Amino acid sequence: HRKYMDPQKRLEPDMSSEIEEVFGQLKGREDAFRSFVNGVSKRESNEVKKRLKKRILGPKAFQERIRKTIEKSSYETQPAKKLKLMRKVYITAGVAAVLTVLTHIAQIGRMPFYIYATTGVCLAIAAAGLVLWSQLSKQILKTVTAHPWPAAALAGCSLLAALLCLVSHRHALDDSYYVPNVVYYLEHPTEAMGFLIHFVDSGGEPFVSYHFGSFPFEYSEGIVAYITRCHFLTVYYFLAPALFGGMIPLVWFYLISRFSFSSWASIAGSFIICLCLPLMGEQHGSFGNLAFNRIFEGKVVMLAVGIPFFVGLTMDFFRWPVKKNWLYLFAASVAMVGFSTSAAMLLPMLASILVIASCFWYVPNVRAWLLRGFFYLSTLVYPILYAGTFLLMSPELLDSDNPIYRHRLTTYLANVKNVLGGPVVIILLATGTILAISLLQKRQRRFLVAWLGLLFLLYLNPLVGPIVMKLTRQSVFWRLFYLLPFPLVLGLSAAAVALRLEKKSPKWGRILLGTITVLLLAAHLPASSSSVFRRGPRVTKLGMPQYKTTD
């Protein structure tokens, strides 16, 4: 009982009703045994105690039932193997959360930039140290070193993803207002920070905007540039893409593994997702155009890295509602607001879906679901408060007649087309969803179906969608399609197939993975390909790492 119920072993106590029943019987017999043994006089022989133990704990058939029940369960969670590699993501989330709060304090309190930079470095080191301290333990290191090959394979995927981000070049016009304010403060480090717009000539007093211009993500990169004395664009176009681009396969691996797949199966699913993403470049807002080629922008980091990481943390929290998981969720939500202000609207919407869908999988009863749901939603305090500042300080940004939305997507169908337009995305979405629902276990399938159904029912259907579009900014609504479990369904399908082949025929599994890899890479070659390197409003070009300032 102690072995399987110990939370440090990371085995779910509520993984199935059958196992819960076995645990309950075993706990009752153990309590009864202790009561009888405590009542036995010390004069009694050890033989009497042995007979009592055998009688109360049951015959070998009962122990055999426990063993078979555990083996029959498909819940093969192995989080200990993942923590060392995921430490990079945890540290980044913690540091980003601290710097987000510091940036907002510096702007409100008009802190000089050089003080802001120095304080940011100290706090970042402290946050990284705390995360490392919480993640490093003898148990974790022992488990990781015992399974080096999955770790090496995942590290290789991460390095290839970082390299792809550096050699992919696509200019983004949004950089013209993300970057200038930071450059201004780097050139005037003694000037107090605030909400002034320094890159638009007002003809008099500078314009003021509380939610437009540079964000904590760019200011944090400014800290690195200020401390290291290197050019800001070097940090912006080299360091940030390598760091966050390498996290894309890590977060997908982390999320897929939350569905109880083995390490190798999760790596295969993450690898397939990374191969499919560049093939989805048919529209400006397609999943492939907001991944490796534009990971230097904060909003892309939020969509490509933050969303799957947040979902994975949510699944961990409802499985193990402990303080550490609550802190990770809180830090992730704060950090995502620093990446993009749209996270203040997207995260509450996503959380409202996941908190309901979780009752279809993790939570054994309504009372536990309500309690965990309350603490889970409390991690969104910062995004919700930040979203409230839109209504108080920048209501004009929510006005659909605002001139800045003149060229934005103004209809529901235009938003749908901006993300899902094109046959390749539709085929991959439909195929991946059907396969994932067919191959997943019962509880996992219910969770996925609930996620899809609630998202469509509450936010993305043609009746509710136009209303939601008016309540949010027009530049935000199309990002709600990134709350779909896509391309997650592609990774889940690949992981399910890989897990079956891993048990039955590992050789054929490797052959199949190699064949799919060659086919997906060859799909970039035809001139009519949907690849981001062949198609789209702006074609992504491959070349040596350089500043992505022109096409």
C-alpha positions in Angstrom: 0.0 0.0 0.0 2.7 2.5 0.9 4.6 1.6 -2.2 1.8 2.4 -4.6 0.1 5.2 -2.8 3.2 7.2 -2.0 2.8 10.5 -4.1 6.6 10.7 -4.5 6.3 7.6 -6.7 4.2 9.7 -9.0 1.6 6.9 -9.6 -2.0 8.1 -9.7 -4.2 6.9 -6.9 -7.3 7.6 -9.0 -6.1 6.0 -12.2 -9.1 3.7 -12.4 -12.0 2.7 -10.2 -10.8 -0.9 -10.1 -7.4 0.0 -8.7 -9.1 2.4 -6.2 -11.2 -0.5 -5.0 -8.1 -2.7 -4.5 -6.3 0.0 -2.6 -9.3 0.5 -0.4 -9.5 -3.2 0.4 -5.8 -3.4 1.1 -5.9 -0.3 3.3 -8.8 -1.8 5.3 -6.9 -5.1 5.8 -3.8 -3.3 6.8 -5.6 -1.3 9.5 -7.3 -4.5 10.7 -4.0 -6.3 10.9 -2.4 -3.5 12.9 -5.4 -3.6 15.4 -5.1 -7.3 15.9 -1.3 -7.3 16.3 -1.4 -4.4 18.8 -3.9 -6.4 20.8 -1.7 -9.5 20.9 0.4 -9.9 24.0 4.1 -9.8 23.6 4.2 -13.3 25.1 2.5 -14.7 22.0 4.9 -16.4 19.6 5.9 -14.9 16.3 4.2 -17.8 14.6 0.8 -16.6 15.9 1.5 -13.1 14.4 2.5 -14.6 11.1 -0.8 -16.6 11.0 -2.7 -13.4 11.8 -1.0 -11.5 9.1 -1.6 -14.2 6.5 -5.2 -14.4 7.5 -6.1 -10.7 7.5 -4.0 -9.5 4.5 -5.4 -12.4 2.5 -4.0 -15.3 0.5 -1.7 -15.0 -2.4 -4.6 -14.8 -4.8 -5.5 -11.3 -3.4 -1.9 -10.1 -3.9 -1.9 -11.6 -7.4 -5.1 -9.6 -8.2 -3.3 -6.4 -7.1 -0.4 -7.2 -9.4 -2.5 -8.0 -12.4 -4.7 -4.9 -11.9 -1.6 -2.6 -11.8 -0.1 -4.3 -14.9 -3.5 -4.2 -16.8 -3.7 -0.4 -16.3 -2.4 1.6 -19.3 -1.3 4.5 -17.1 2.4 4.4 -17.7 3.3 7.9 -16.4 7.0 8.4 -16.0 7.4 12.1 -15.1 10.7 11.5 -13.3 12.4 10.8 -16.6 11.2 14.1 -18.0 12.1 16.6 -15.3 15.7 17.0 -16.1 15.1 17.9 -19.7 12.0 19.9 -18.8 14.1 21.9 -16.3 15.0 24.3 -19.1 11.3 25.1 -19.7 10.5 25.4 -16.0 13.4 27.8 -15.4 12.4 29.9 -18.4 8.8 30.1 -17.2 9.9 31.1 -13.7 12.3 33.8 -14.9 9.8 35.1 -17.4 7.2 35.4 -14.7 9.5 37.4 -12.4 10.6 39.7 -15.2 7.0 40.3 -16.3 6.0 41.5 -12.9 9.2 43.6 -12.6 8.6 45.2 -16.0 5.1 46.3 -15.0 6.4 47.6 -11.7 9.2 49.5 -13.4 6.7 51.1 -15.9 4.2 52.1 -13.2 6.9 53.3 -10.8 9.0 55.0 -13.6 12.1 53.1 -12.6 15.3 54.1 -14.5 16.3 51.4 -17.1 19.7 50.6 -15.6 18.2 49.9 -12.2 15.5 47.8 -13.9 18.2 45.8 -15.7 20.3 45.2 -12.6 17.3 44.2 -10.5 16.1 41.9 -13.3 19.4 40.0 -13.5 19.4 39.5 -9.7 15.8 38.3 -9.6 16.3 36.1 -12.7 19.2 34.3 -11.0 17.2 33.9 -7.8 14.2 32.5 -9.7 16.4 30.1 -11.7 18.0 28.9 -8.5 14.7 28.2 -6.8 13.5 26.2 -9.8 16.7 24.2 -9.9 16.5 23.6 -6.2 13.0 22.3 -6.5 13.7 20.1 -9.5 17.0 18.6 -8.5 16.8 15.5 -6.3 18.6 12.3 -6.0 15.5 10.4 -7.1 15.2 12.4 -10.3 18.9 12.3 -11.2 19.0 8.6 -10.5 16.1 7.9 -12.8 17.3 10.1 -15.6 20.8 8.7 -15.7 19.2 5.2 -15.8 17.5 6.0 -19.0 19.9 8.1 -21.1 18.8 7.2 -24.6 15.3 8.9 -24.5 16.9 12.0 -23.0 19.6 12.0 -25.7 17.0 11.6 -28.5 14.8 14.5 -27.1 17.9 16.7 -26.7 18.7 16.0 -30.4 15.2 17.1 -31.4 15.5 20.2 -29.4 18.9 21.2 -30.9 17.5 20.6 -34.5 14.5 22.7 -33.7 16.8 25.5 -32.4 18.9 25.3 -35.6 15.8 25.4 -37.8 14.7 28.6 -36.0 18.1 30.3 -36.7 18.2 29.4 -40.4 14.6 30.3 -41.1 14.1 33.9 -42.2 10.8 35.7 -42.4 10.5 39.4 -41.8 7.7 40.5 -39.4 6.3 44.0 -39.6 5.2 43.8 -36.0 8.8 44.2 -34.9 8.5 47.9 -35.9 6.6 48.6 -32.7 7.8 45.7 -30.5 11.5 46.7 -30.6 11.9 50.5 -30.8 11.0 51.4 -27.2 13.6 48.9 -25.9 16.3 50.3 -28.1 15.4 53.8 -26.9 15.9 52.9 -23.3 19.2 51.0 -24.1 20.5 54.3 -25.6 19.1 56.3 -22.6 19.6 53.9 -19.6 19.2 56.7 -17.0 15.7 57.7 -18.2 12.7 56.6 -16.2 10.6 53.9 -17.8 6.9 54.4 -18.4 4.2 54.0 -21.0 5.4 56.7 -23.5 5.7 55.8 -27.2 9.1 56.9 -28.3 9.0 55.7 -31.9 6.0 57.8 -33.2 6.4 61.6 -33.7 3.4 63.2 -32.0 4.3 66.7 -32.9 4.4 67.6 -29.2 4.0 65.5 -26.1 4.8 61.8 -26.7 1.9 59.5 -27.1 1.0 57.3 -24.1 -0.2 53.7 -24.4 -0.6 51.2 -21.6 -1.0 48.2 -23.8 0.7 49.0 -27.1 4.4 48.9 -28.0 7.1 46.9 -26.2 6.2 44.3 -23.7 8.0 42.5 -20.8 9.3 39.9 -23.3 11.2 42.5 -25.3 12.3 44.4 -22.2 13.7 41.2 -20.7 15.8 40.8 -23.9 16.9 44.4 -23.3 18.2 43.4 -19.9 20.4 40.7 -21.5 21.6 43.2 -24.2 22.4 45.8 -21.5 24.3 43.4 -19.2 26.2 41.6 -22.0 26.8 44.9 -24.0 25.8 43.1 -27.2 23.5 44.5 -29.8 19.8 44.1 -29.0 19.0 42.5 -32.4 21.6 39.9 -31.6 19.6 38.8 -28.6 16.3 39.3 -30.4 17.1 37.3 -33.5 19.7 34.8 -32.3 19.5 34.0 -28.6 15.7 34.1 -28.2 14.9 31.9 -31.3 17.5 29.3 -30.2 16.2 29.2 -26.7 12.4 29.1 -27.4 12.7 27.2 -30.6 14.4 24.4 -28.8 11.5 24.3 -26.4 8.9 23.5 -29.0 9.7 19.7 -29.1 10.2 19.7 -25.3 6.7 21.1 -24.5 5.0 18.8 -27.0 6.8 15.8 -25.5 5.8 17.0 -22.1 2.1 17.3 -23.0 2.0 14.0 -24.9 3.6 12.2 -22.0 0.8 13.5 -19.7 -1.5 11.2 -21.7 0.4 8.3 -20.1 2.6 7.3 -23.1 6.1 6.0 -22.7 9.1 8.2 -23.2 9.9 6.8 -26.7 6.3 7.0 -27.8 6.1 10.6 -26.6 9.3 11.5 -28.4 7.9 10.0 -31.6 4.7 12.1 -31.2 6.7 15.3 -30.6 8.9 14.6 -33.6 6.0 14.1 -35.9 4.4 17.4 -34.7 7.7 19.2 -35.5 7.8 17.6 -39.0 4.2 18.5 -39.7 4.3 22.2 -38.5 6.4 23.6 -41.4 3.9 22.0 -43.9 1.1 24.1 -42.7 1.9 27.5 -44.3 -1.2 28.1 -46.4 -2.4 31.2 -44.5 -0.9 34.0 -42.6 -2.2 32.7 -39.3 -1.6 29.0 -40.1 0.0 26.9 -37.4 3.2 26.6 -39.4 3.6 30.3 -39.9 3.6 30.9 -36.1 6.2 28.4 -35.0 9.8 28.0 -36.0 10.0 30.9 -38.5 8.7 33.6 -36.1 9.6 32.3 -32.7 11.5 35.5 -32.0 8.2 37.3 -31.3 6.5 37.1 -27.9 3.1 36.2 -29.2 4.5 33.3 -31.2 6.3 32.0 -28.0 3.0 32.2 -26.2 1.1 30.2 -28.9 3.8 27.7 -29.9 5.3 27.1 -26.4 3.1 28.6 -23.8 -0.2 27.0 -24.7 0.9 23.4 -24.8 3.0 23.9 -21.6 0.1 25.4 -19.8 -2.2 22.5 -20.8 0.4 20.0 -19.6 0.7 21.8 -16.2 -3.1 21.8 -16.0 -3.2 18.0 -16.4 -0.5 17.6 -13.8 -2.3 19.8 -11.3 -5.6 17.9 -11.6 -3.7 14.7 -11.2 -1.5 15.9 -8.3 -2.9 19.1 -6.8 0.1 20.0 -4.7 1.7 23.4 -4.0 4.6 22.9 -6.4 2.2 22.3 -9.4 0.1 25.3 -8.3 3.2 27.5 -8.3 4.3 26.3 -11.8 0.8 27.1 -13.2 0.8 30.5 -11.6 4.3 31.3 -12.9 3.3 30.1 -16.4 0.2 32.3 -16.5 2.2 35.4 -15.4 5.0 34.7 -17.9 2.5 34.3 -20.8 1.1 37.7 -20.1 4.6 39.0 -20.5 5.0 37.3 -23.8 1.8 38.7 -25.2 -1.1 40.7 -23.8 -3.6 38.5 -25.7 -2.7 35.8 -23.1 -4.8 37.8 -20.6 -7.9 36.9 -22.7 -6.9 33.5 -24.1 -5.8 31.8 -20.8 -9.1 32.3 -18.9 -11.0 30.9 -21.9 -8.7 27.9 -22.2 -8.8 27.3 -18.4 -12.6 27.4 -18.4 -12.6 24.6 -20.9 -9.9 22.5 -19.2 -11.4 22.8 -15.7 -14.7 21.3 -17.0 -13.0 18.7 -19.2 -10.8 17.5 -16.3 -13.8 16.1 -14.5 -14.2 13.6 -17.4 -10.8 12.1 -16.6 -8.9 12.9 -13.4 -11.3 13.8 -10.6 -13.1 11.0 -8.8 -16.0 13.0 -7.3 -17.7 16.4 -7.6 -16.4 17.7 -4.3 -12.8 17.1 -5.3 -13.4 18.6 -8.7 -14.9 21.8 -7.2 -12.0 22.1 -4.7 -9.3 21.5 -7.3 -11.1 23.8 -9.8 -11.1 26.6 -7.4 -7.4 26.4 -6.7 -6.7 25.9 -10.4 -8.6 29.1 -11.4 -6.8 31.0 -8.7 -3.6 30.7 -10.7 -5.1 33.0 -13.3 -5.4 36.0 -10.9 -2.6 37.9 -12.7 -4.0 37.5 -16.3 -7.5 38.4 -15.1 -6.3 41.5 -13.4 -4.3 42.5 -16.4 -7.3 41.9 -18.7 -9.3 44.3 -16.4 -6.8 47.0 -17.1 -7.9 47.0 -20.7 -11.4 48.0 -19.7 -10.1 50.7 -17.3 -7.1 52.2 -19.2 -7.4 51.2 -22.9 -11.1 50.7 -23.8 -10.4 52.1 -27.2 -8.4 49.0 -28.1 -11.6 47.0 -27.8 -13.5 49.3 -30.1 -14.0 47.5 -33.5 -14.1 50.9 -35.2 -10.6 51.8 -34.1 -8.4 52.8 -37.0 -5.7 50.2 -36.1 -8.2 47.5 -37.0 -8.9 48.9 -40.4 -7.0 46.0 -42.1 -7.8 43.4 -39.6 -10.1 40.4 -39.9 -13.6 41.7 -39.4 -15.8 38.6 -39.9 -16.1 35.2 -38.3 -15.4 33.4 -41.6 -12.3 35.5 -42.3 -10.9 34.5 -38.9 -11.6 30.8 -39.6 -9.9 31.1 -43.0 -6.9 32.9 -41.6 -6.0 29.8 -39.4 -7.7 26.8 -40.9 -7.9 27.9 -44.6 -6.4 25.3 -46.9 -6.8 21.6 -47.5 -3.6 20.5 -45.8 -4.5 21.9 -42.4 -8.1 20.6 -42.7 -6.9 17.1 -43.7 -4.3 16.9 -40.9 -6.8 18.2 -38.3 -9.5 15.7 -39.4 -7.2 12.8 -39.7 -5.4 13.4 -36.5 -8.6 13.9 -34.5 -10.2 10.7 -35.8 -7.1 8.6 -35.2 -6.5 10.1 -31.7 -10.1 9.5 -30.6 -9.9 5.9 -32.0 -6.5 5.0 -30.5 -6.7 6.6 -27.0 -7.9 4.9 -23.9 -11.4 5.5 -22.6 -10.6 8.3 -20.1 -8.1 10.0 -22.4 -10.7 9.9 -25.2 -13.3 11.5 -23.0 -11.0 14.3 -22.0 -10.1 15.1 -25.6 -13.7 15.0 -26.8 -14.8 17.2 -24.0 -12.0 19.7 -24.8 -13.0 19.8 -28.5 -16.7 20.0 -27.8 -16.6 22.6 -25.1 -14.3 24.9 -27.2 -16.6 24.7 -30.2 -19.7 25.1 -28.1 -18.6 28.0 -26.0 -16.4 30.1 -28.3 -15.8 28.9 -31.8 -19.2 28.1 -33.3 -20.7 30.4 -35.9 -23.4 31.6 -33.5 -21.3 32.5 -30.5 -18.1 33.3 -32.4 -19.2 36.8 -33.6 -20.2 37.8 -30.1 -16.9 36.6 -28.7 -15.1 38.5 -31.4 -16.8 41.7 -30.3 -15.9 41.1 -26.6 -12.2 40.5 -27.5 -10.0 42.5 -29.8 -10.3 41.7 -33.5 -6.6 40.9 -33.5 -7.1 38.3 -30.8 -10.1 36.2 -31.9 -8.3 34.2 -34.6 -5.8 33.1 -31.9 -8.6 31.2 -30.2 -8.2 28.5 -32.8 -4.8 27.8 -31.3 -6.7 26.6 -28.2 -7.7 23.6 -30.3 -5.9 20.3 -29.4 -4.0 20.7 -32.7 -1.4 19.7 -33.7 -1.6 17.7 -30.4 -3.9 15.1 -32.0 -1.2 14.4 -34.6 1.3 13.7 -31.8 -1.1 11.6 -29.8 -1.9 9.5 -32.9 1.8 9.0 -33.6 2.5 8.1 -30.0 -0.3 5.6 -29.8 0.9 3.8 -33.0 4.5 4.0 -31.7 3.5 2.5 -28.3 1.8 -0.4 -30.0 4.8 -1.1 -32.3 7.2 -0.6 -29.4 5.6 -3.5 -27.6 5.0 -5.8 -30.5 7.7 -5.1 -33.2 10.3 -2.3 -32.4 12.0 -3.0 -35.7 8.9 -2.2 -37.7 8.3 0.9 -35.6 11.7 2.3 -36.5 11.1 1.5 -40.2 7.7 3.2 -40.1 9.1 6.3 -38.3 11.9 6.6 -40.9 9.5 6.2 -43.8 7.1 8.9 -42.4 10.1 11.2 -41.8 11.3 10.9 -45.4 7.8 11.4 -46.8 7.1 14.6 -44.7 10.5 16.1 -45.7 9.9 15.3 -49.4 6.5 17.1 -49.2 8.5 20.4 -49.1 10.0 19.8 -52.5 7.1 20.3 -55.0 6.5 23.9 -56.1 2.8 23.5 -55.2 3.6 22.4 -51.6 1.9 24.0 -48.7 5.2 24.3 -46.9 6.1 27.6 -45.2 9.2 27.5 -47.5 7.1 27.4 -50.6 3.8 29.1 -50.0 2.1 31.8 -48.0 1.8 35.6 -47.9 5.5 35.8 -47.1 7.6 32.8 -48.1 10.1 31.7 -45.4 13.6 31.5 -46.7 16.5 29.3 -45.5 20.0 30.7 -45.1 22.8 31.4 -42.6 21.7 32.9 -39.3 21.3 36.7 -39.6 19.0 39.5 -38.6 15.5 38.9 -39.9 14.9 42.6 -40.8 14.1 42.1 -44.5 12.6 39.4 -46.8 
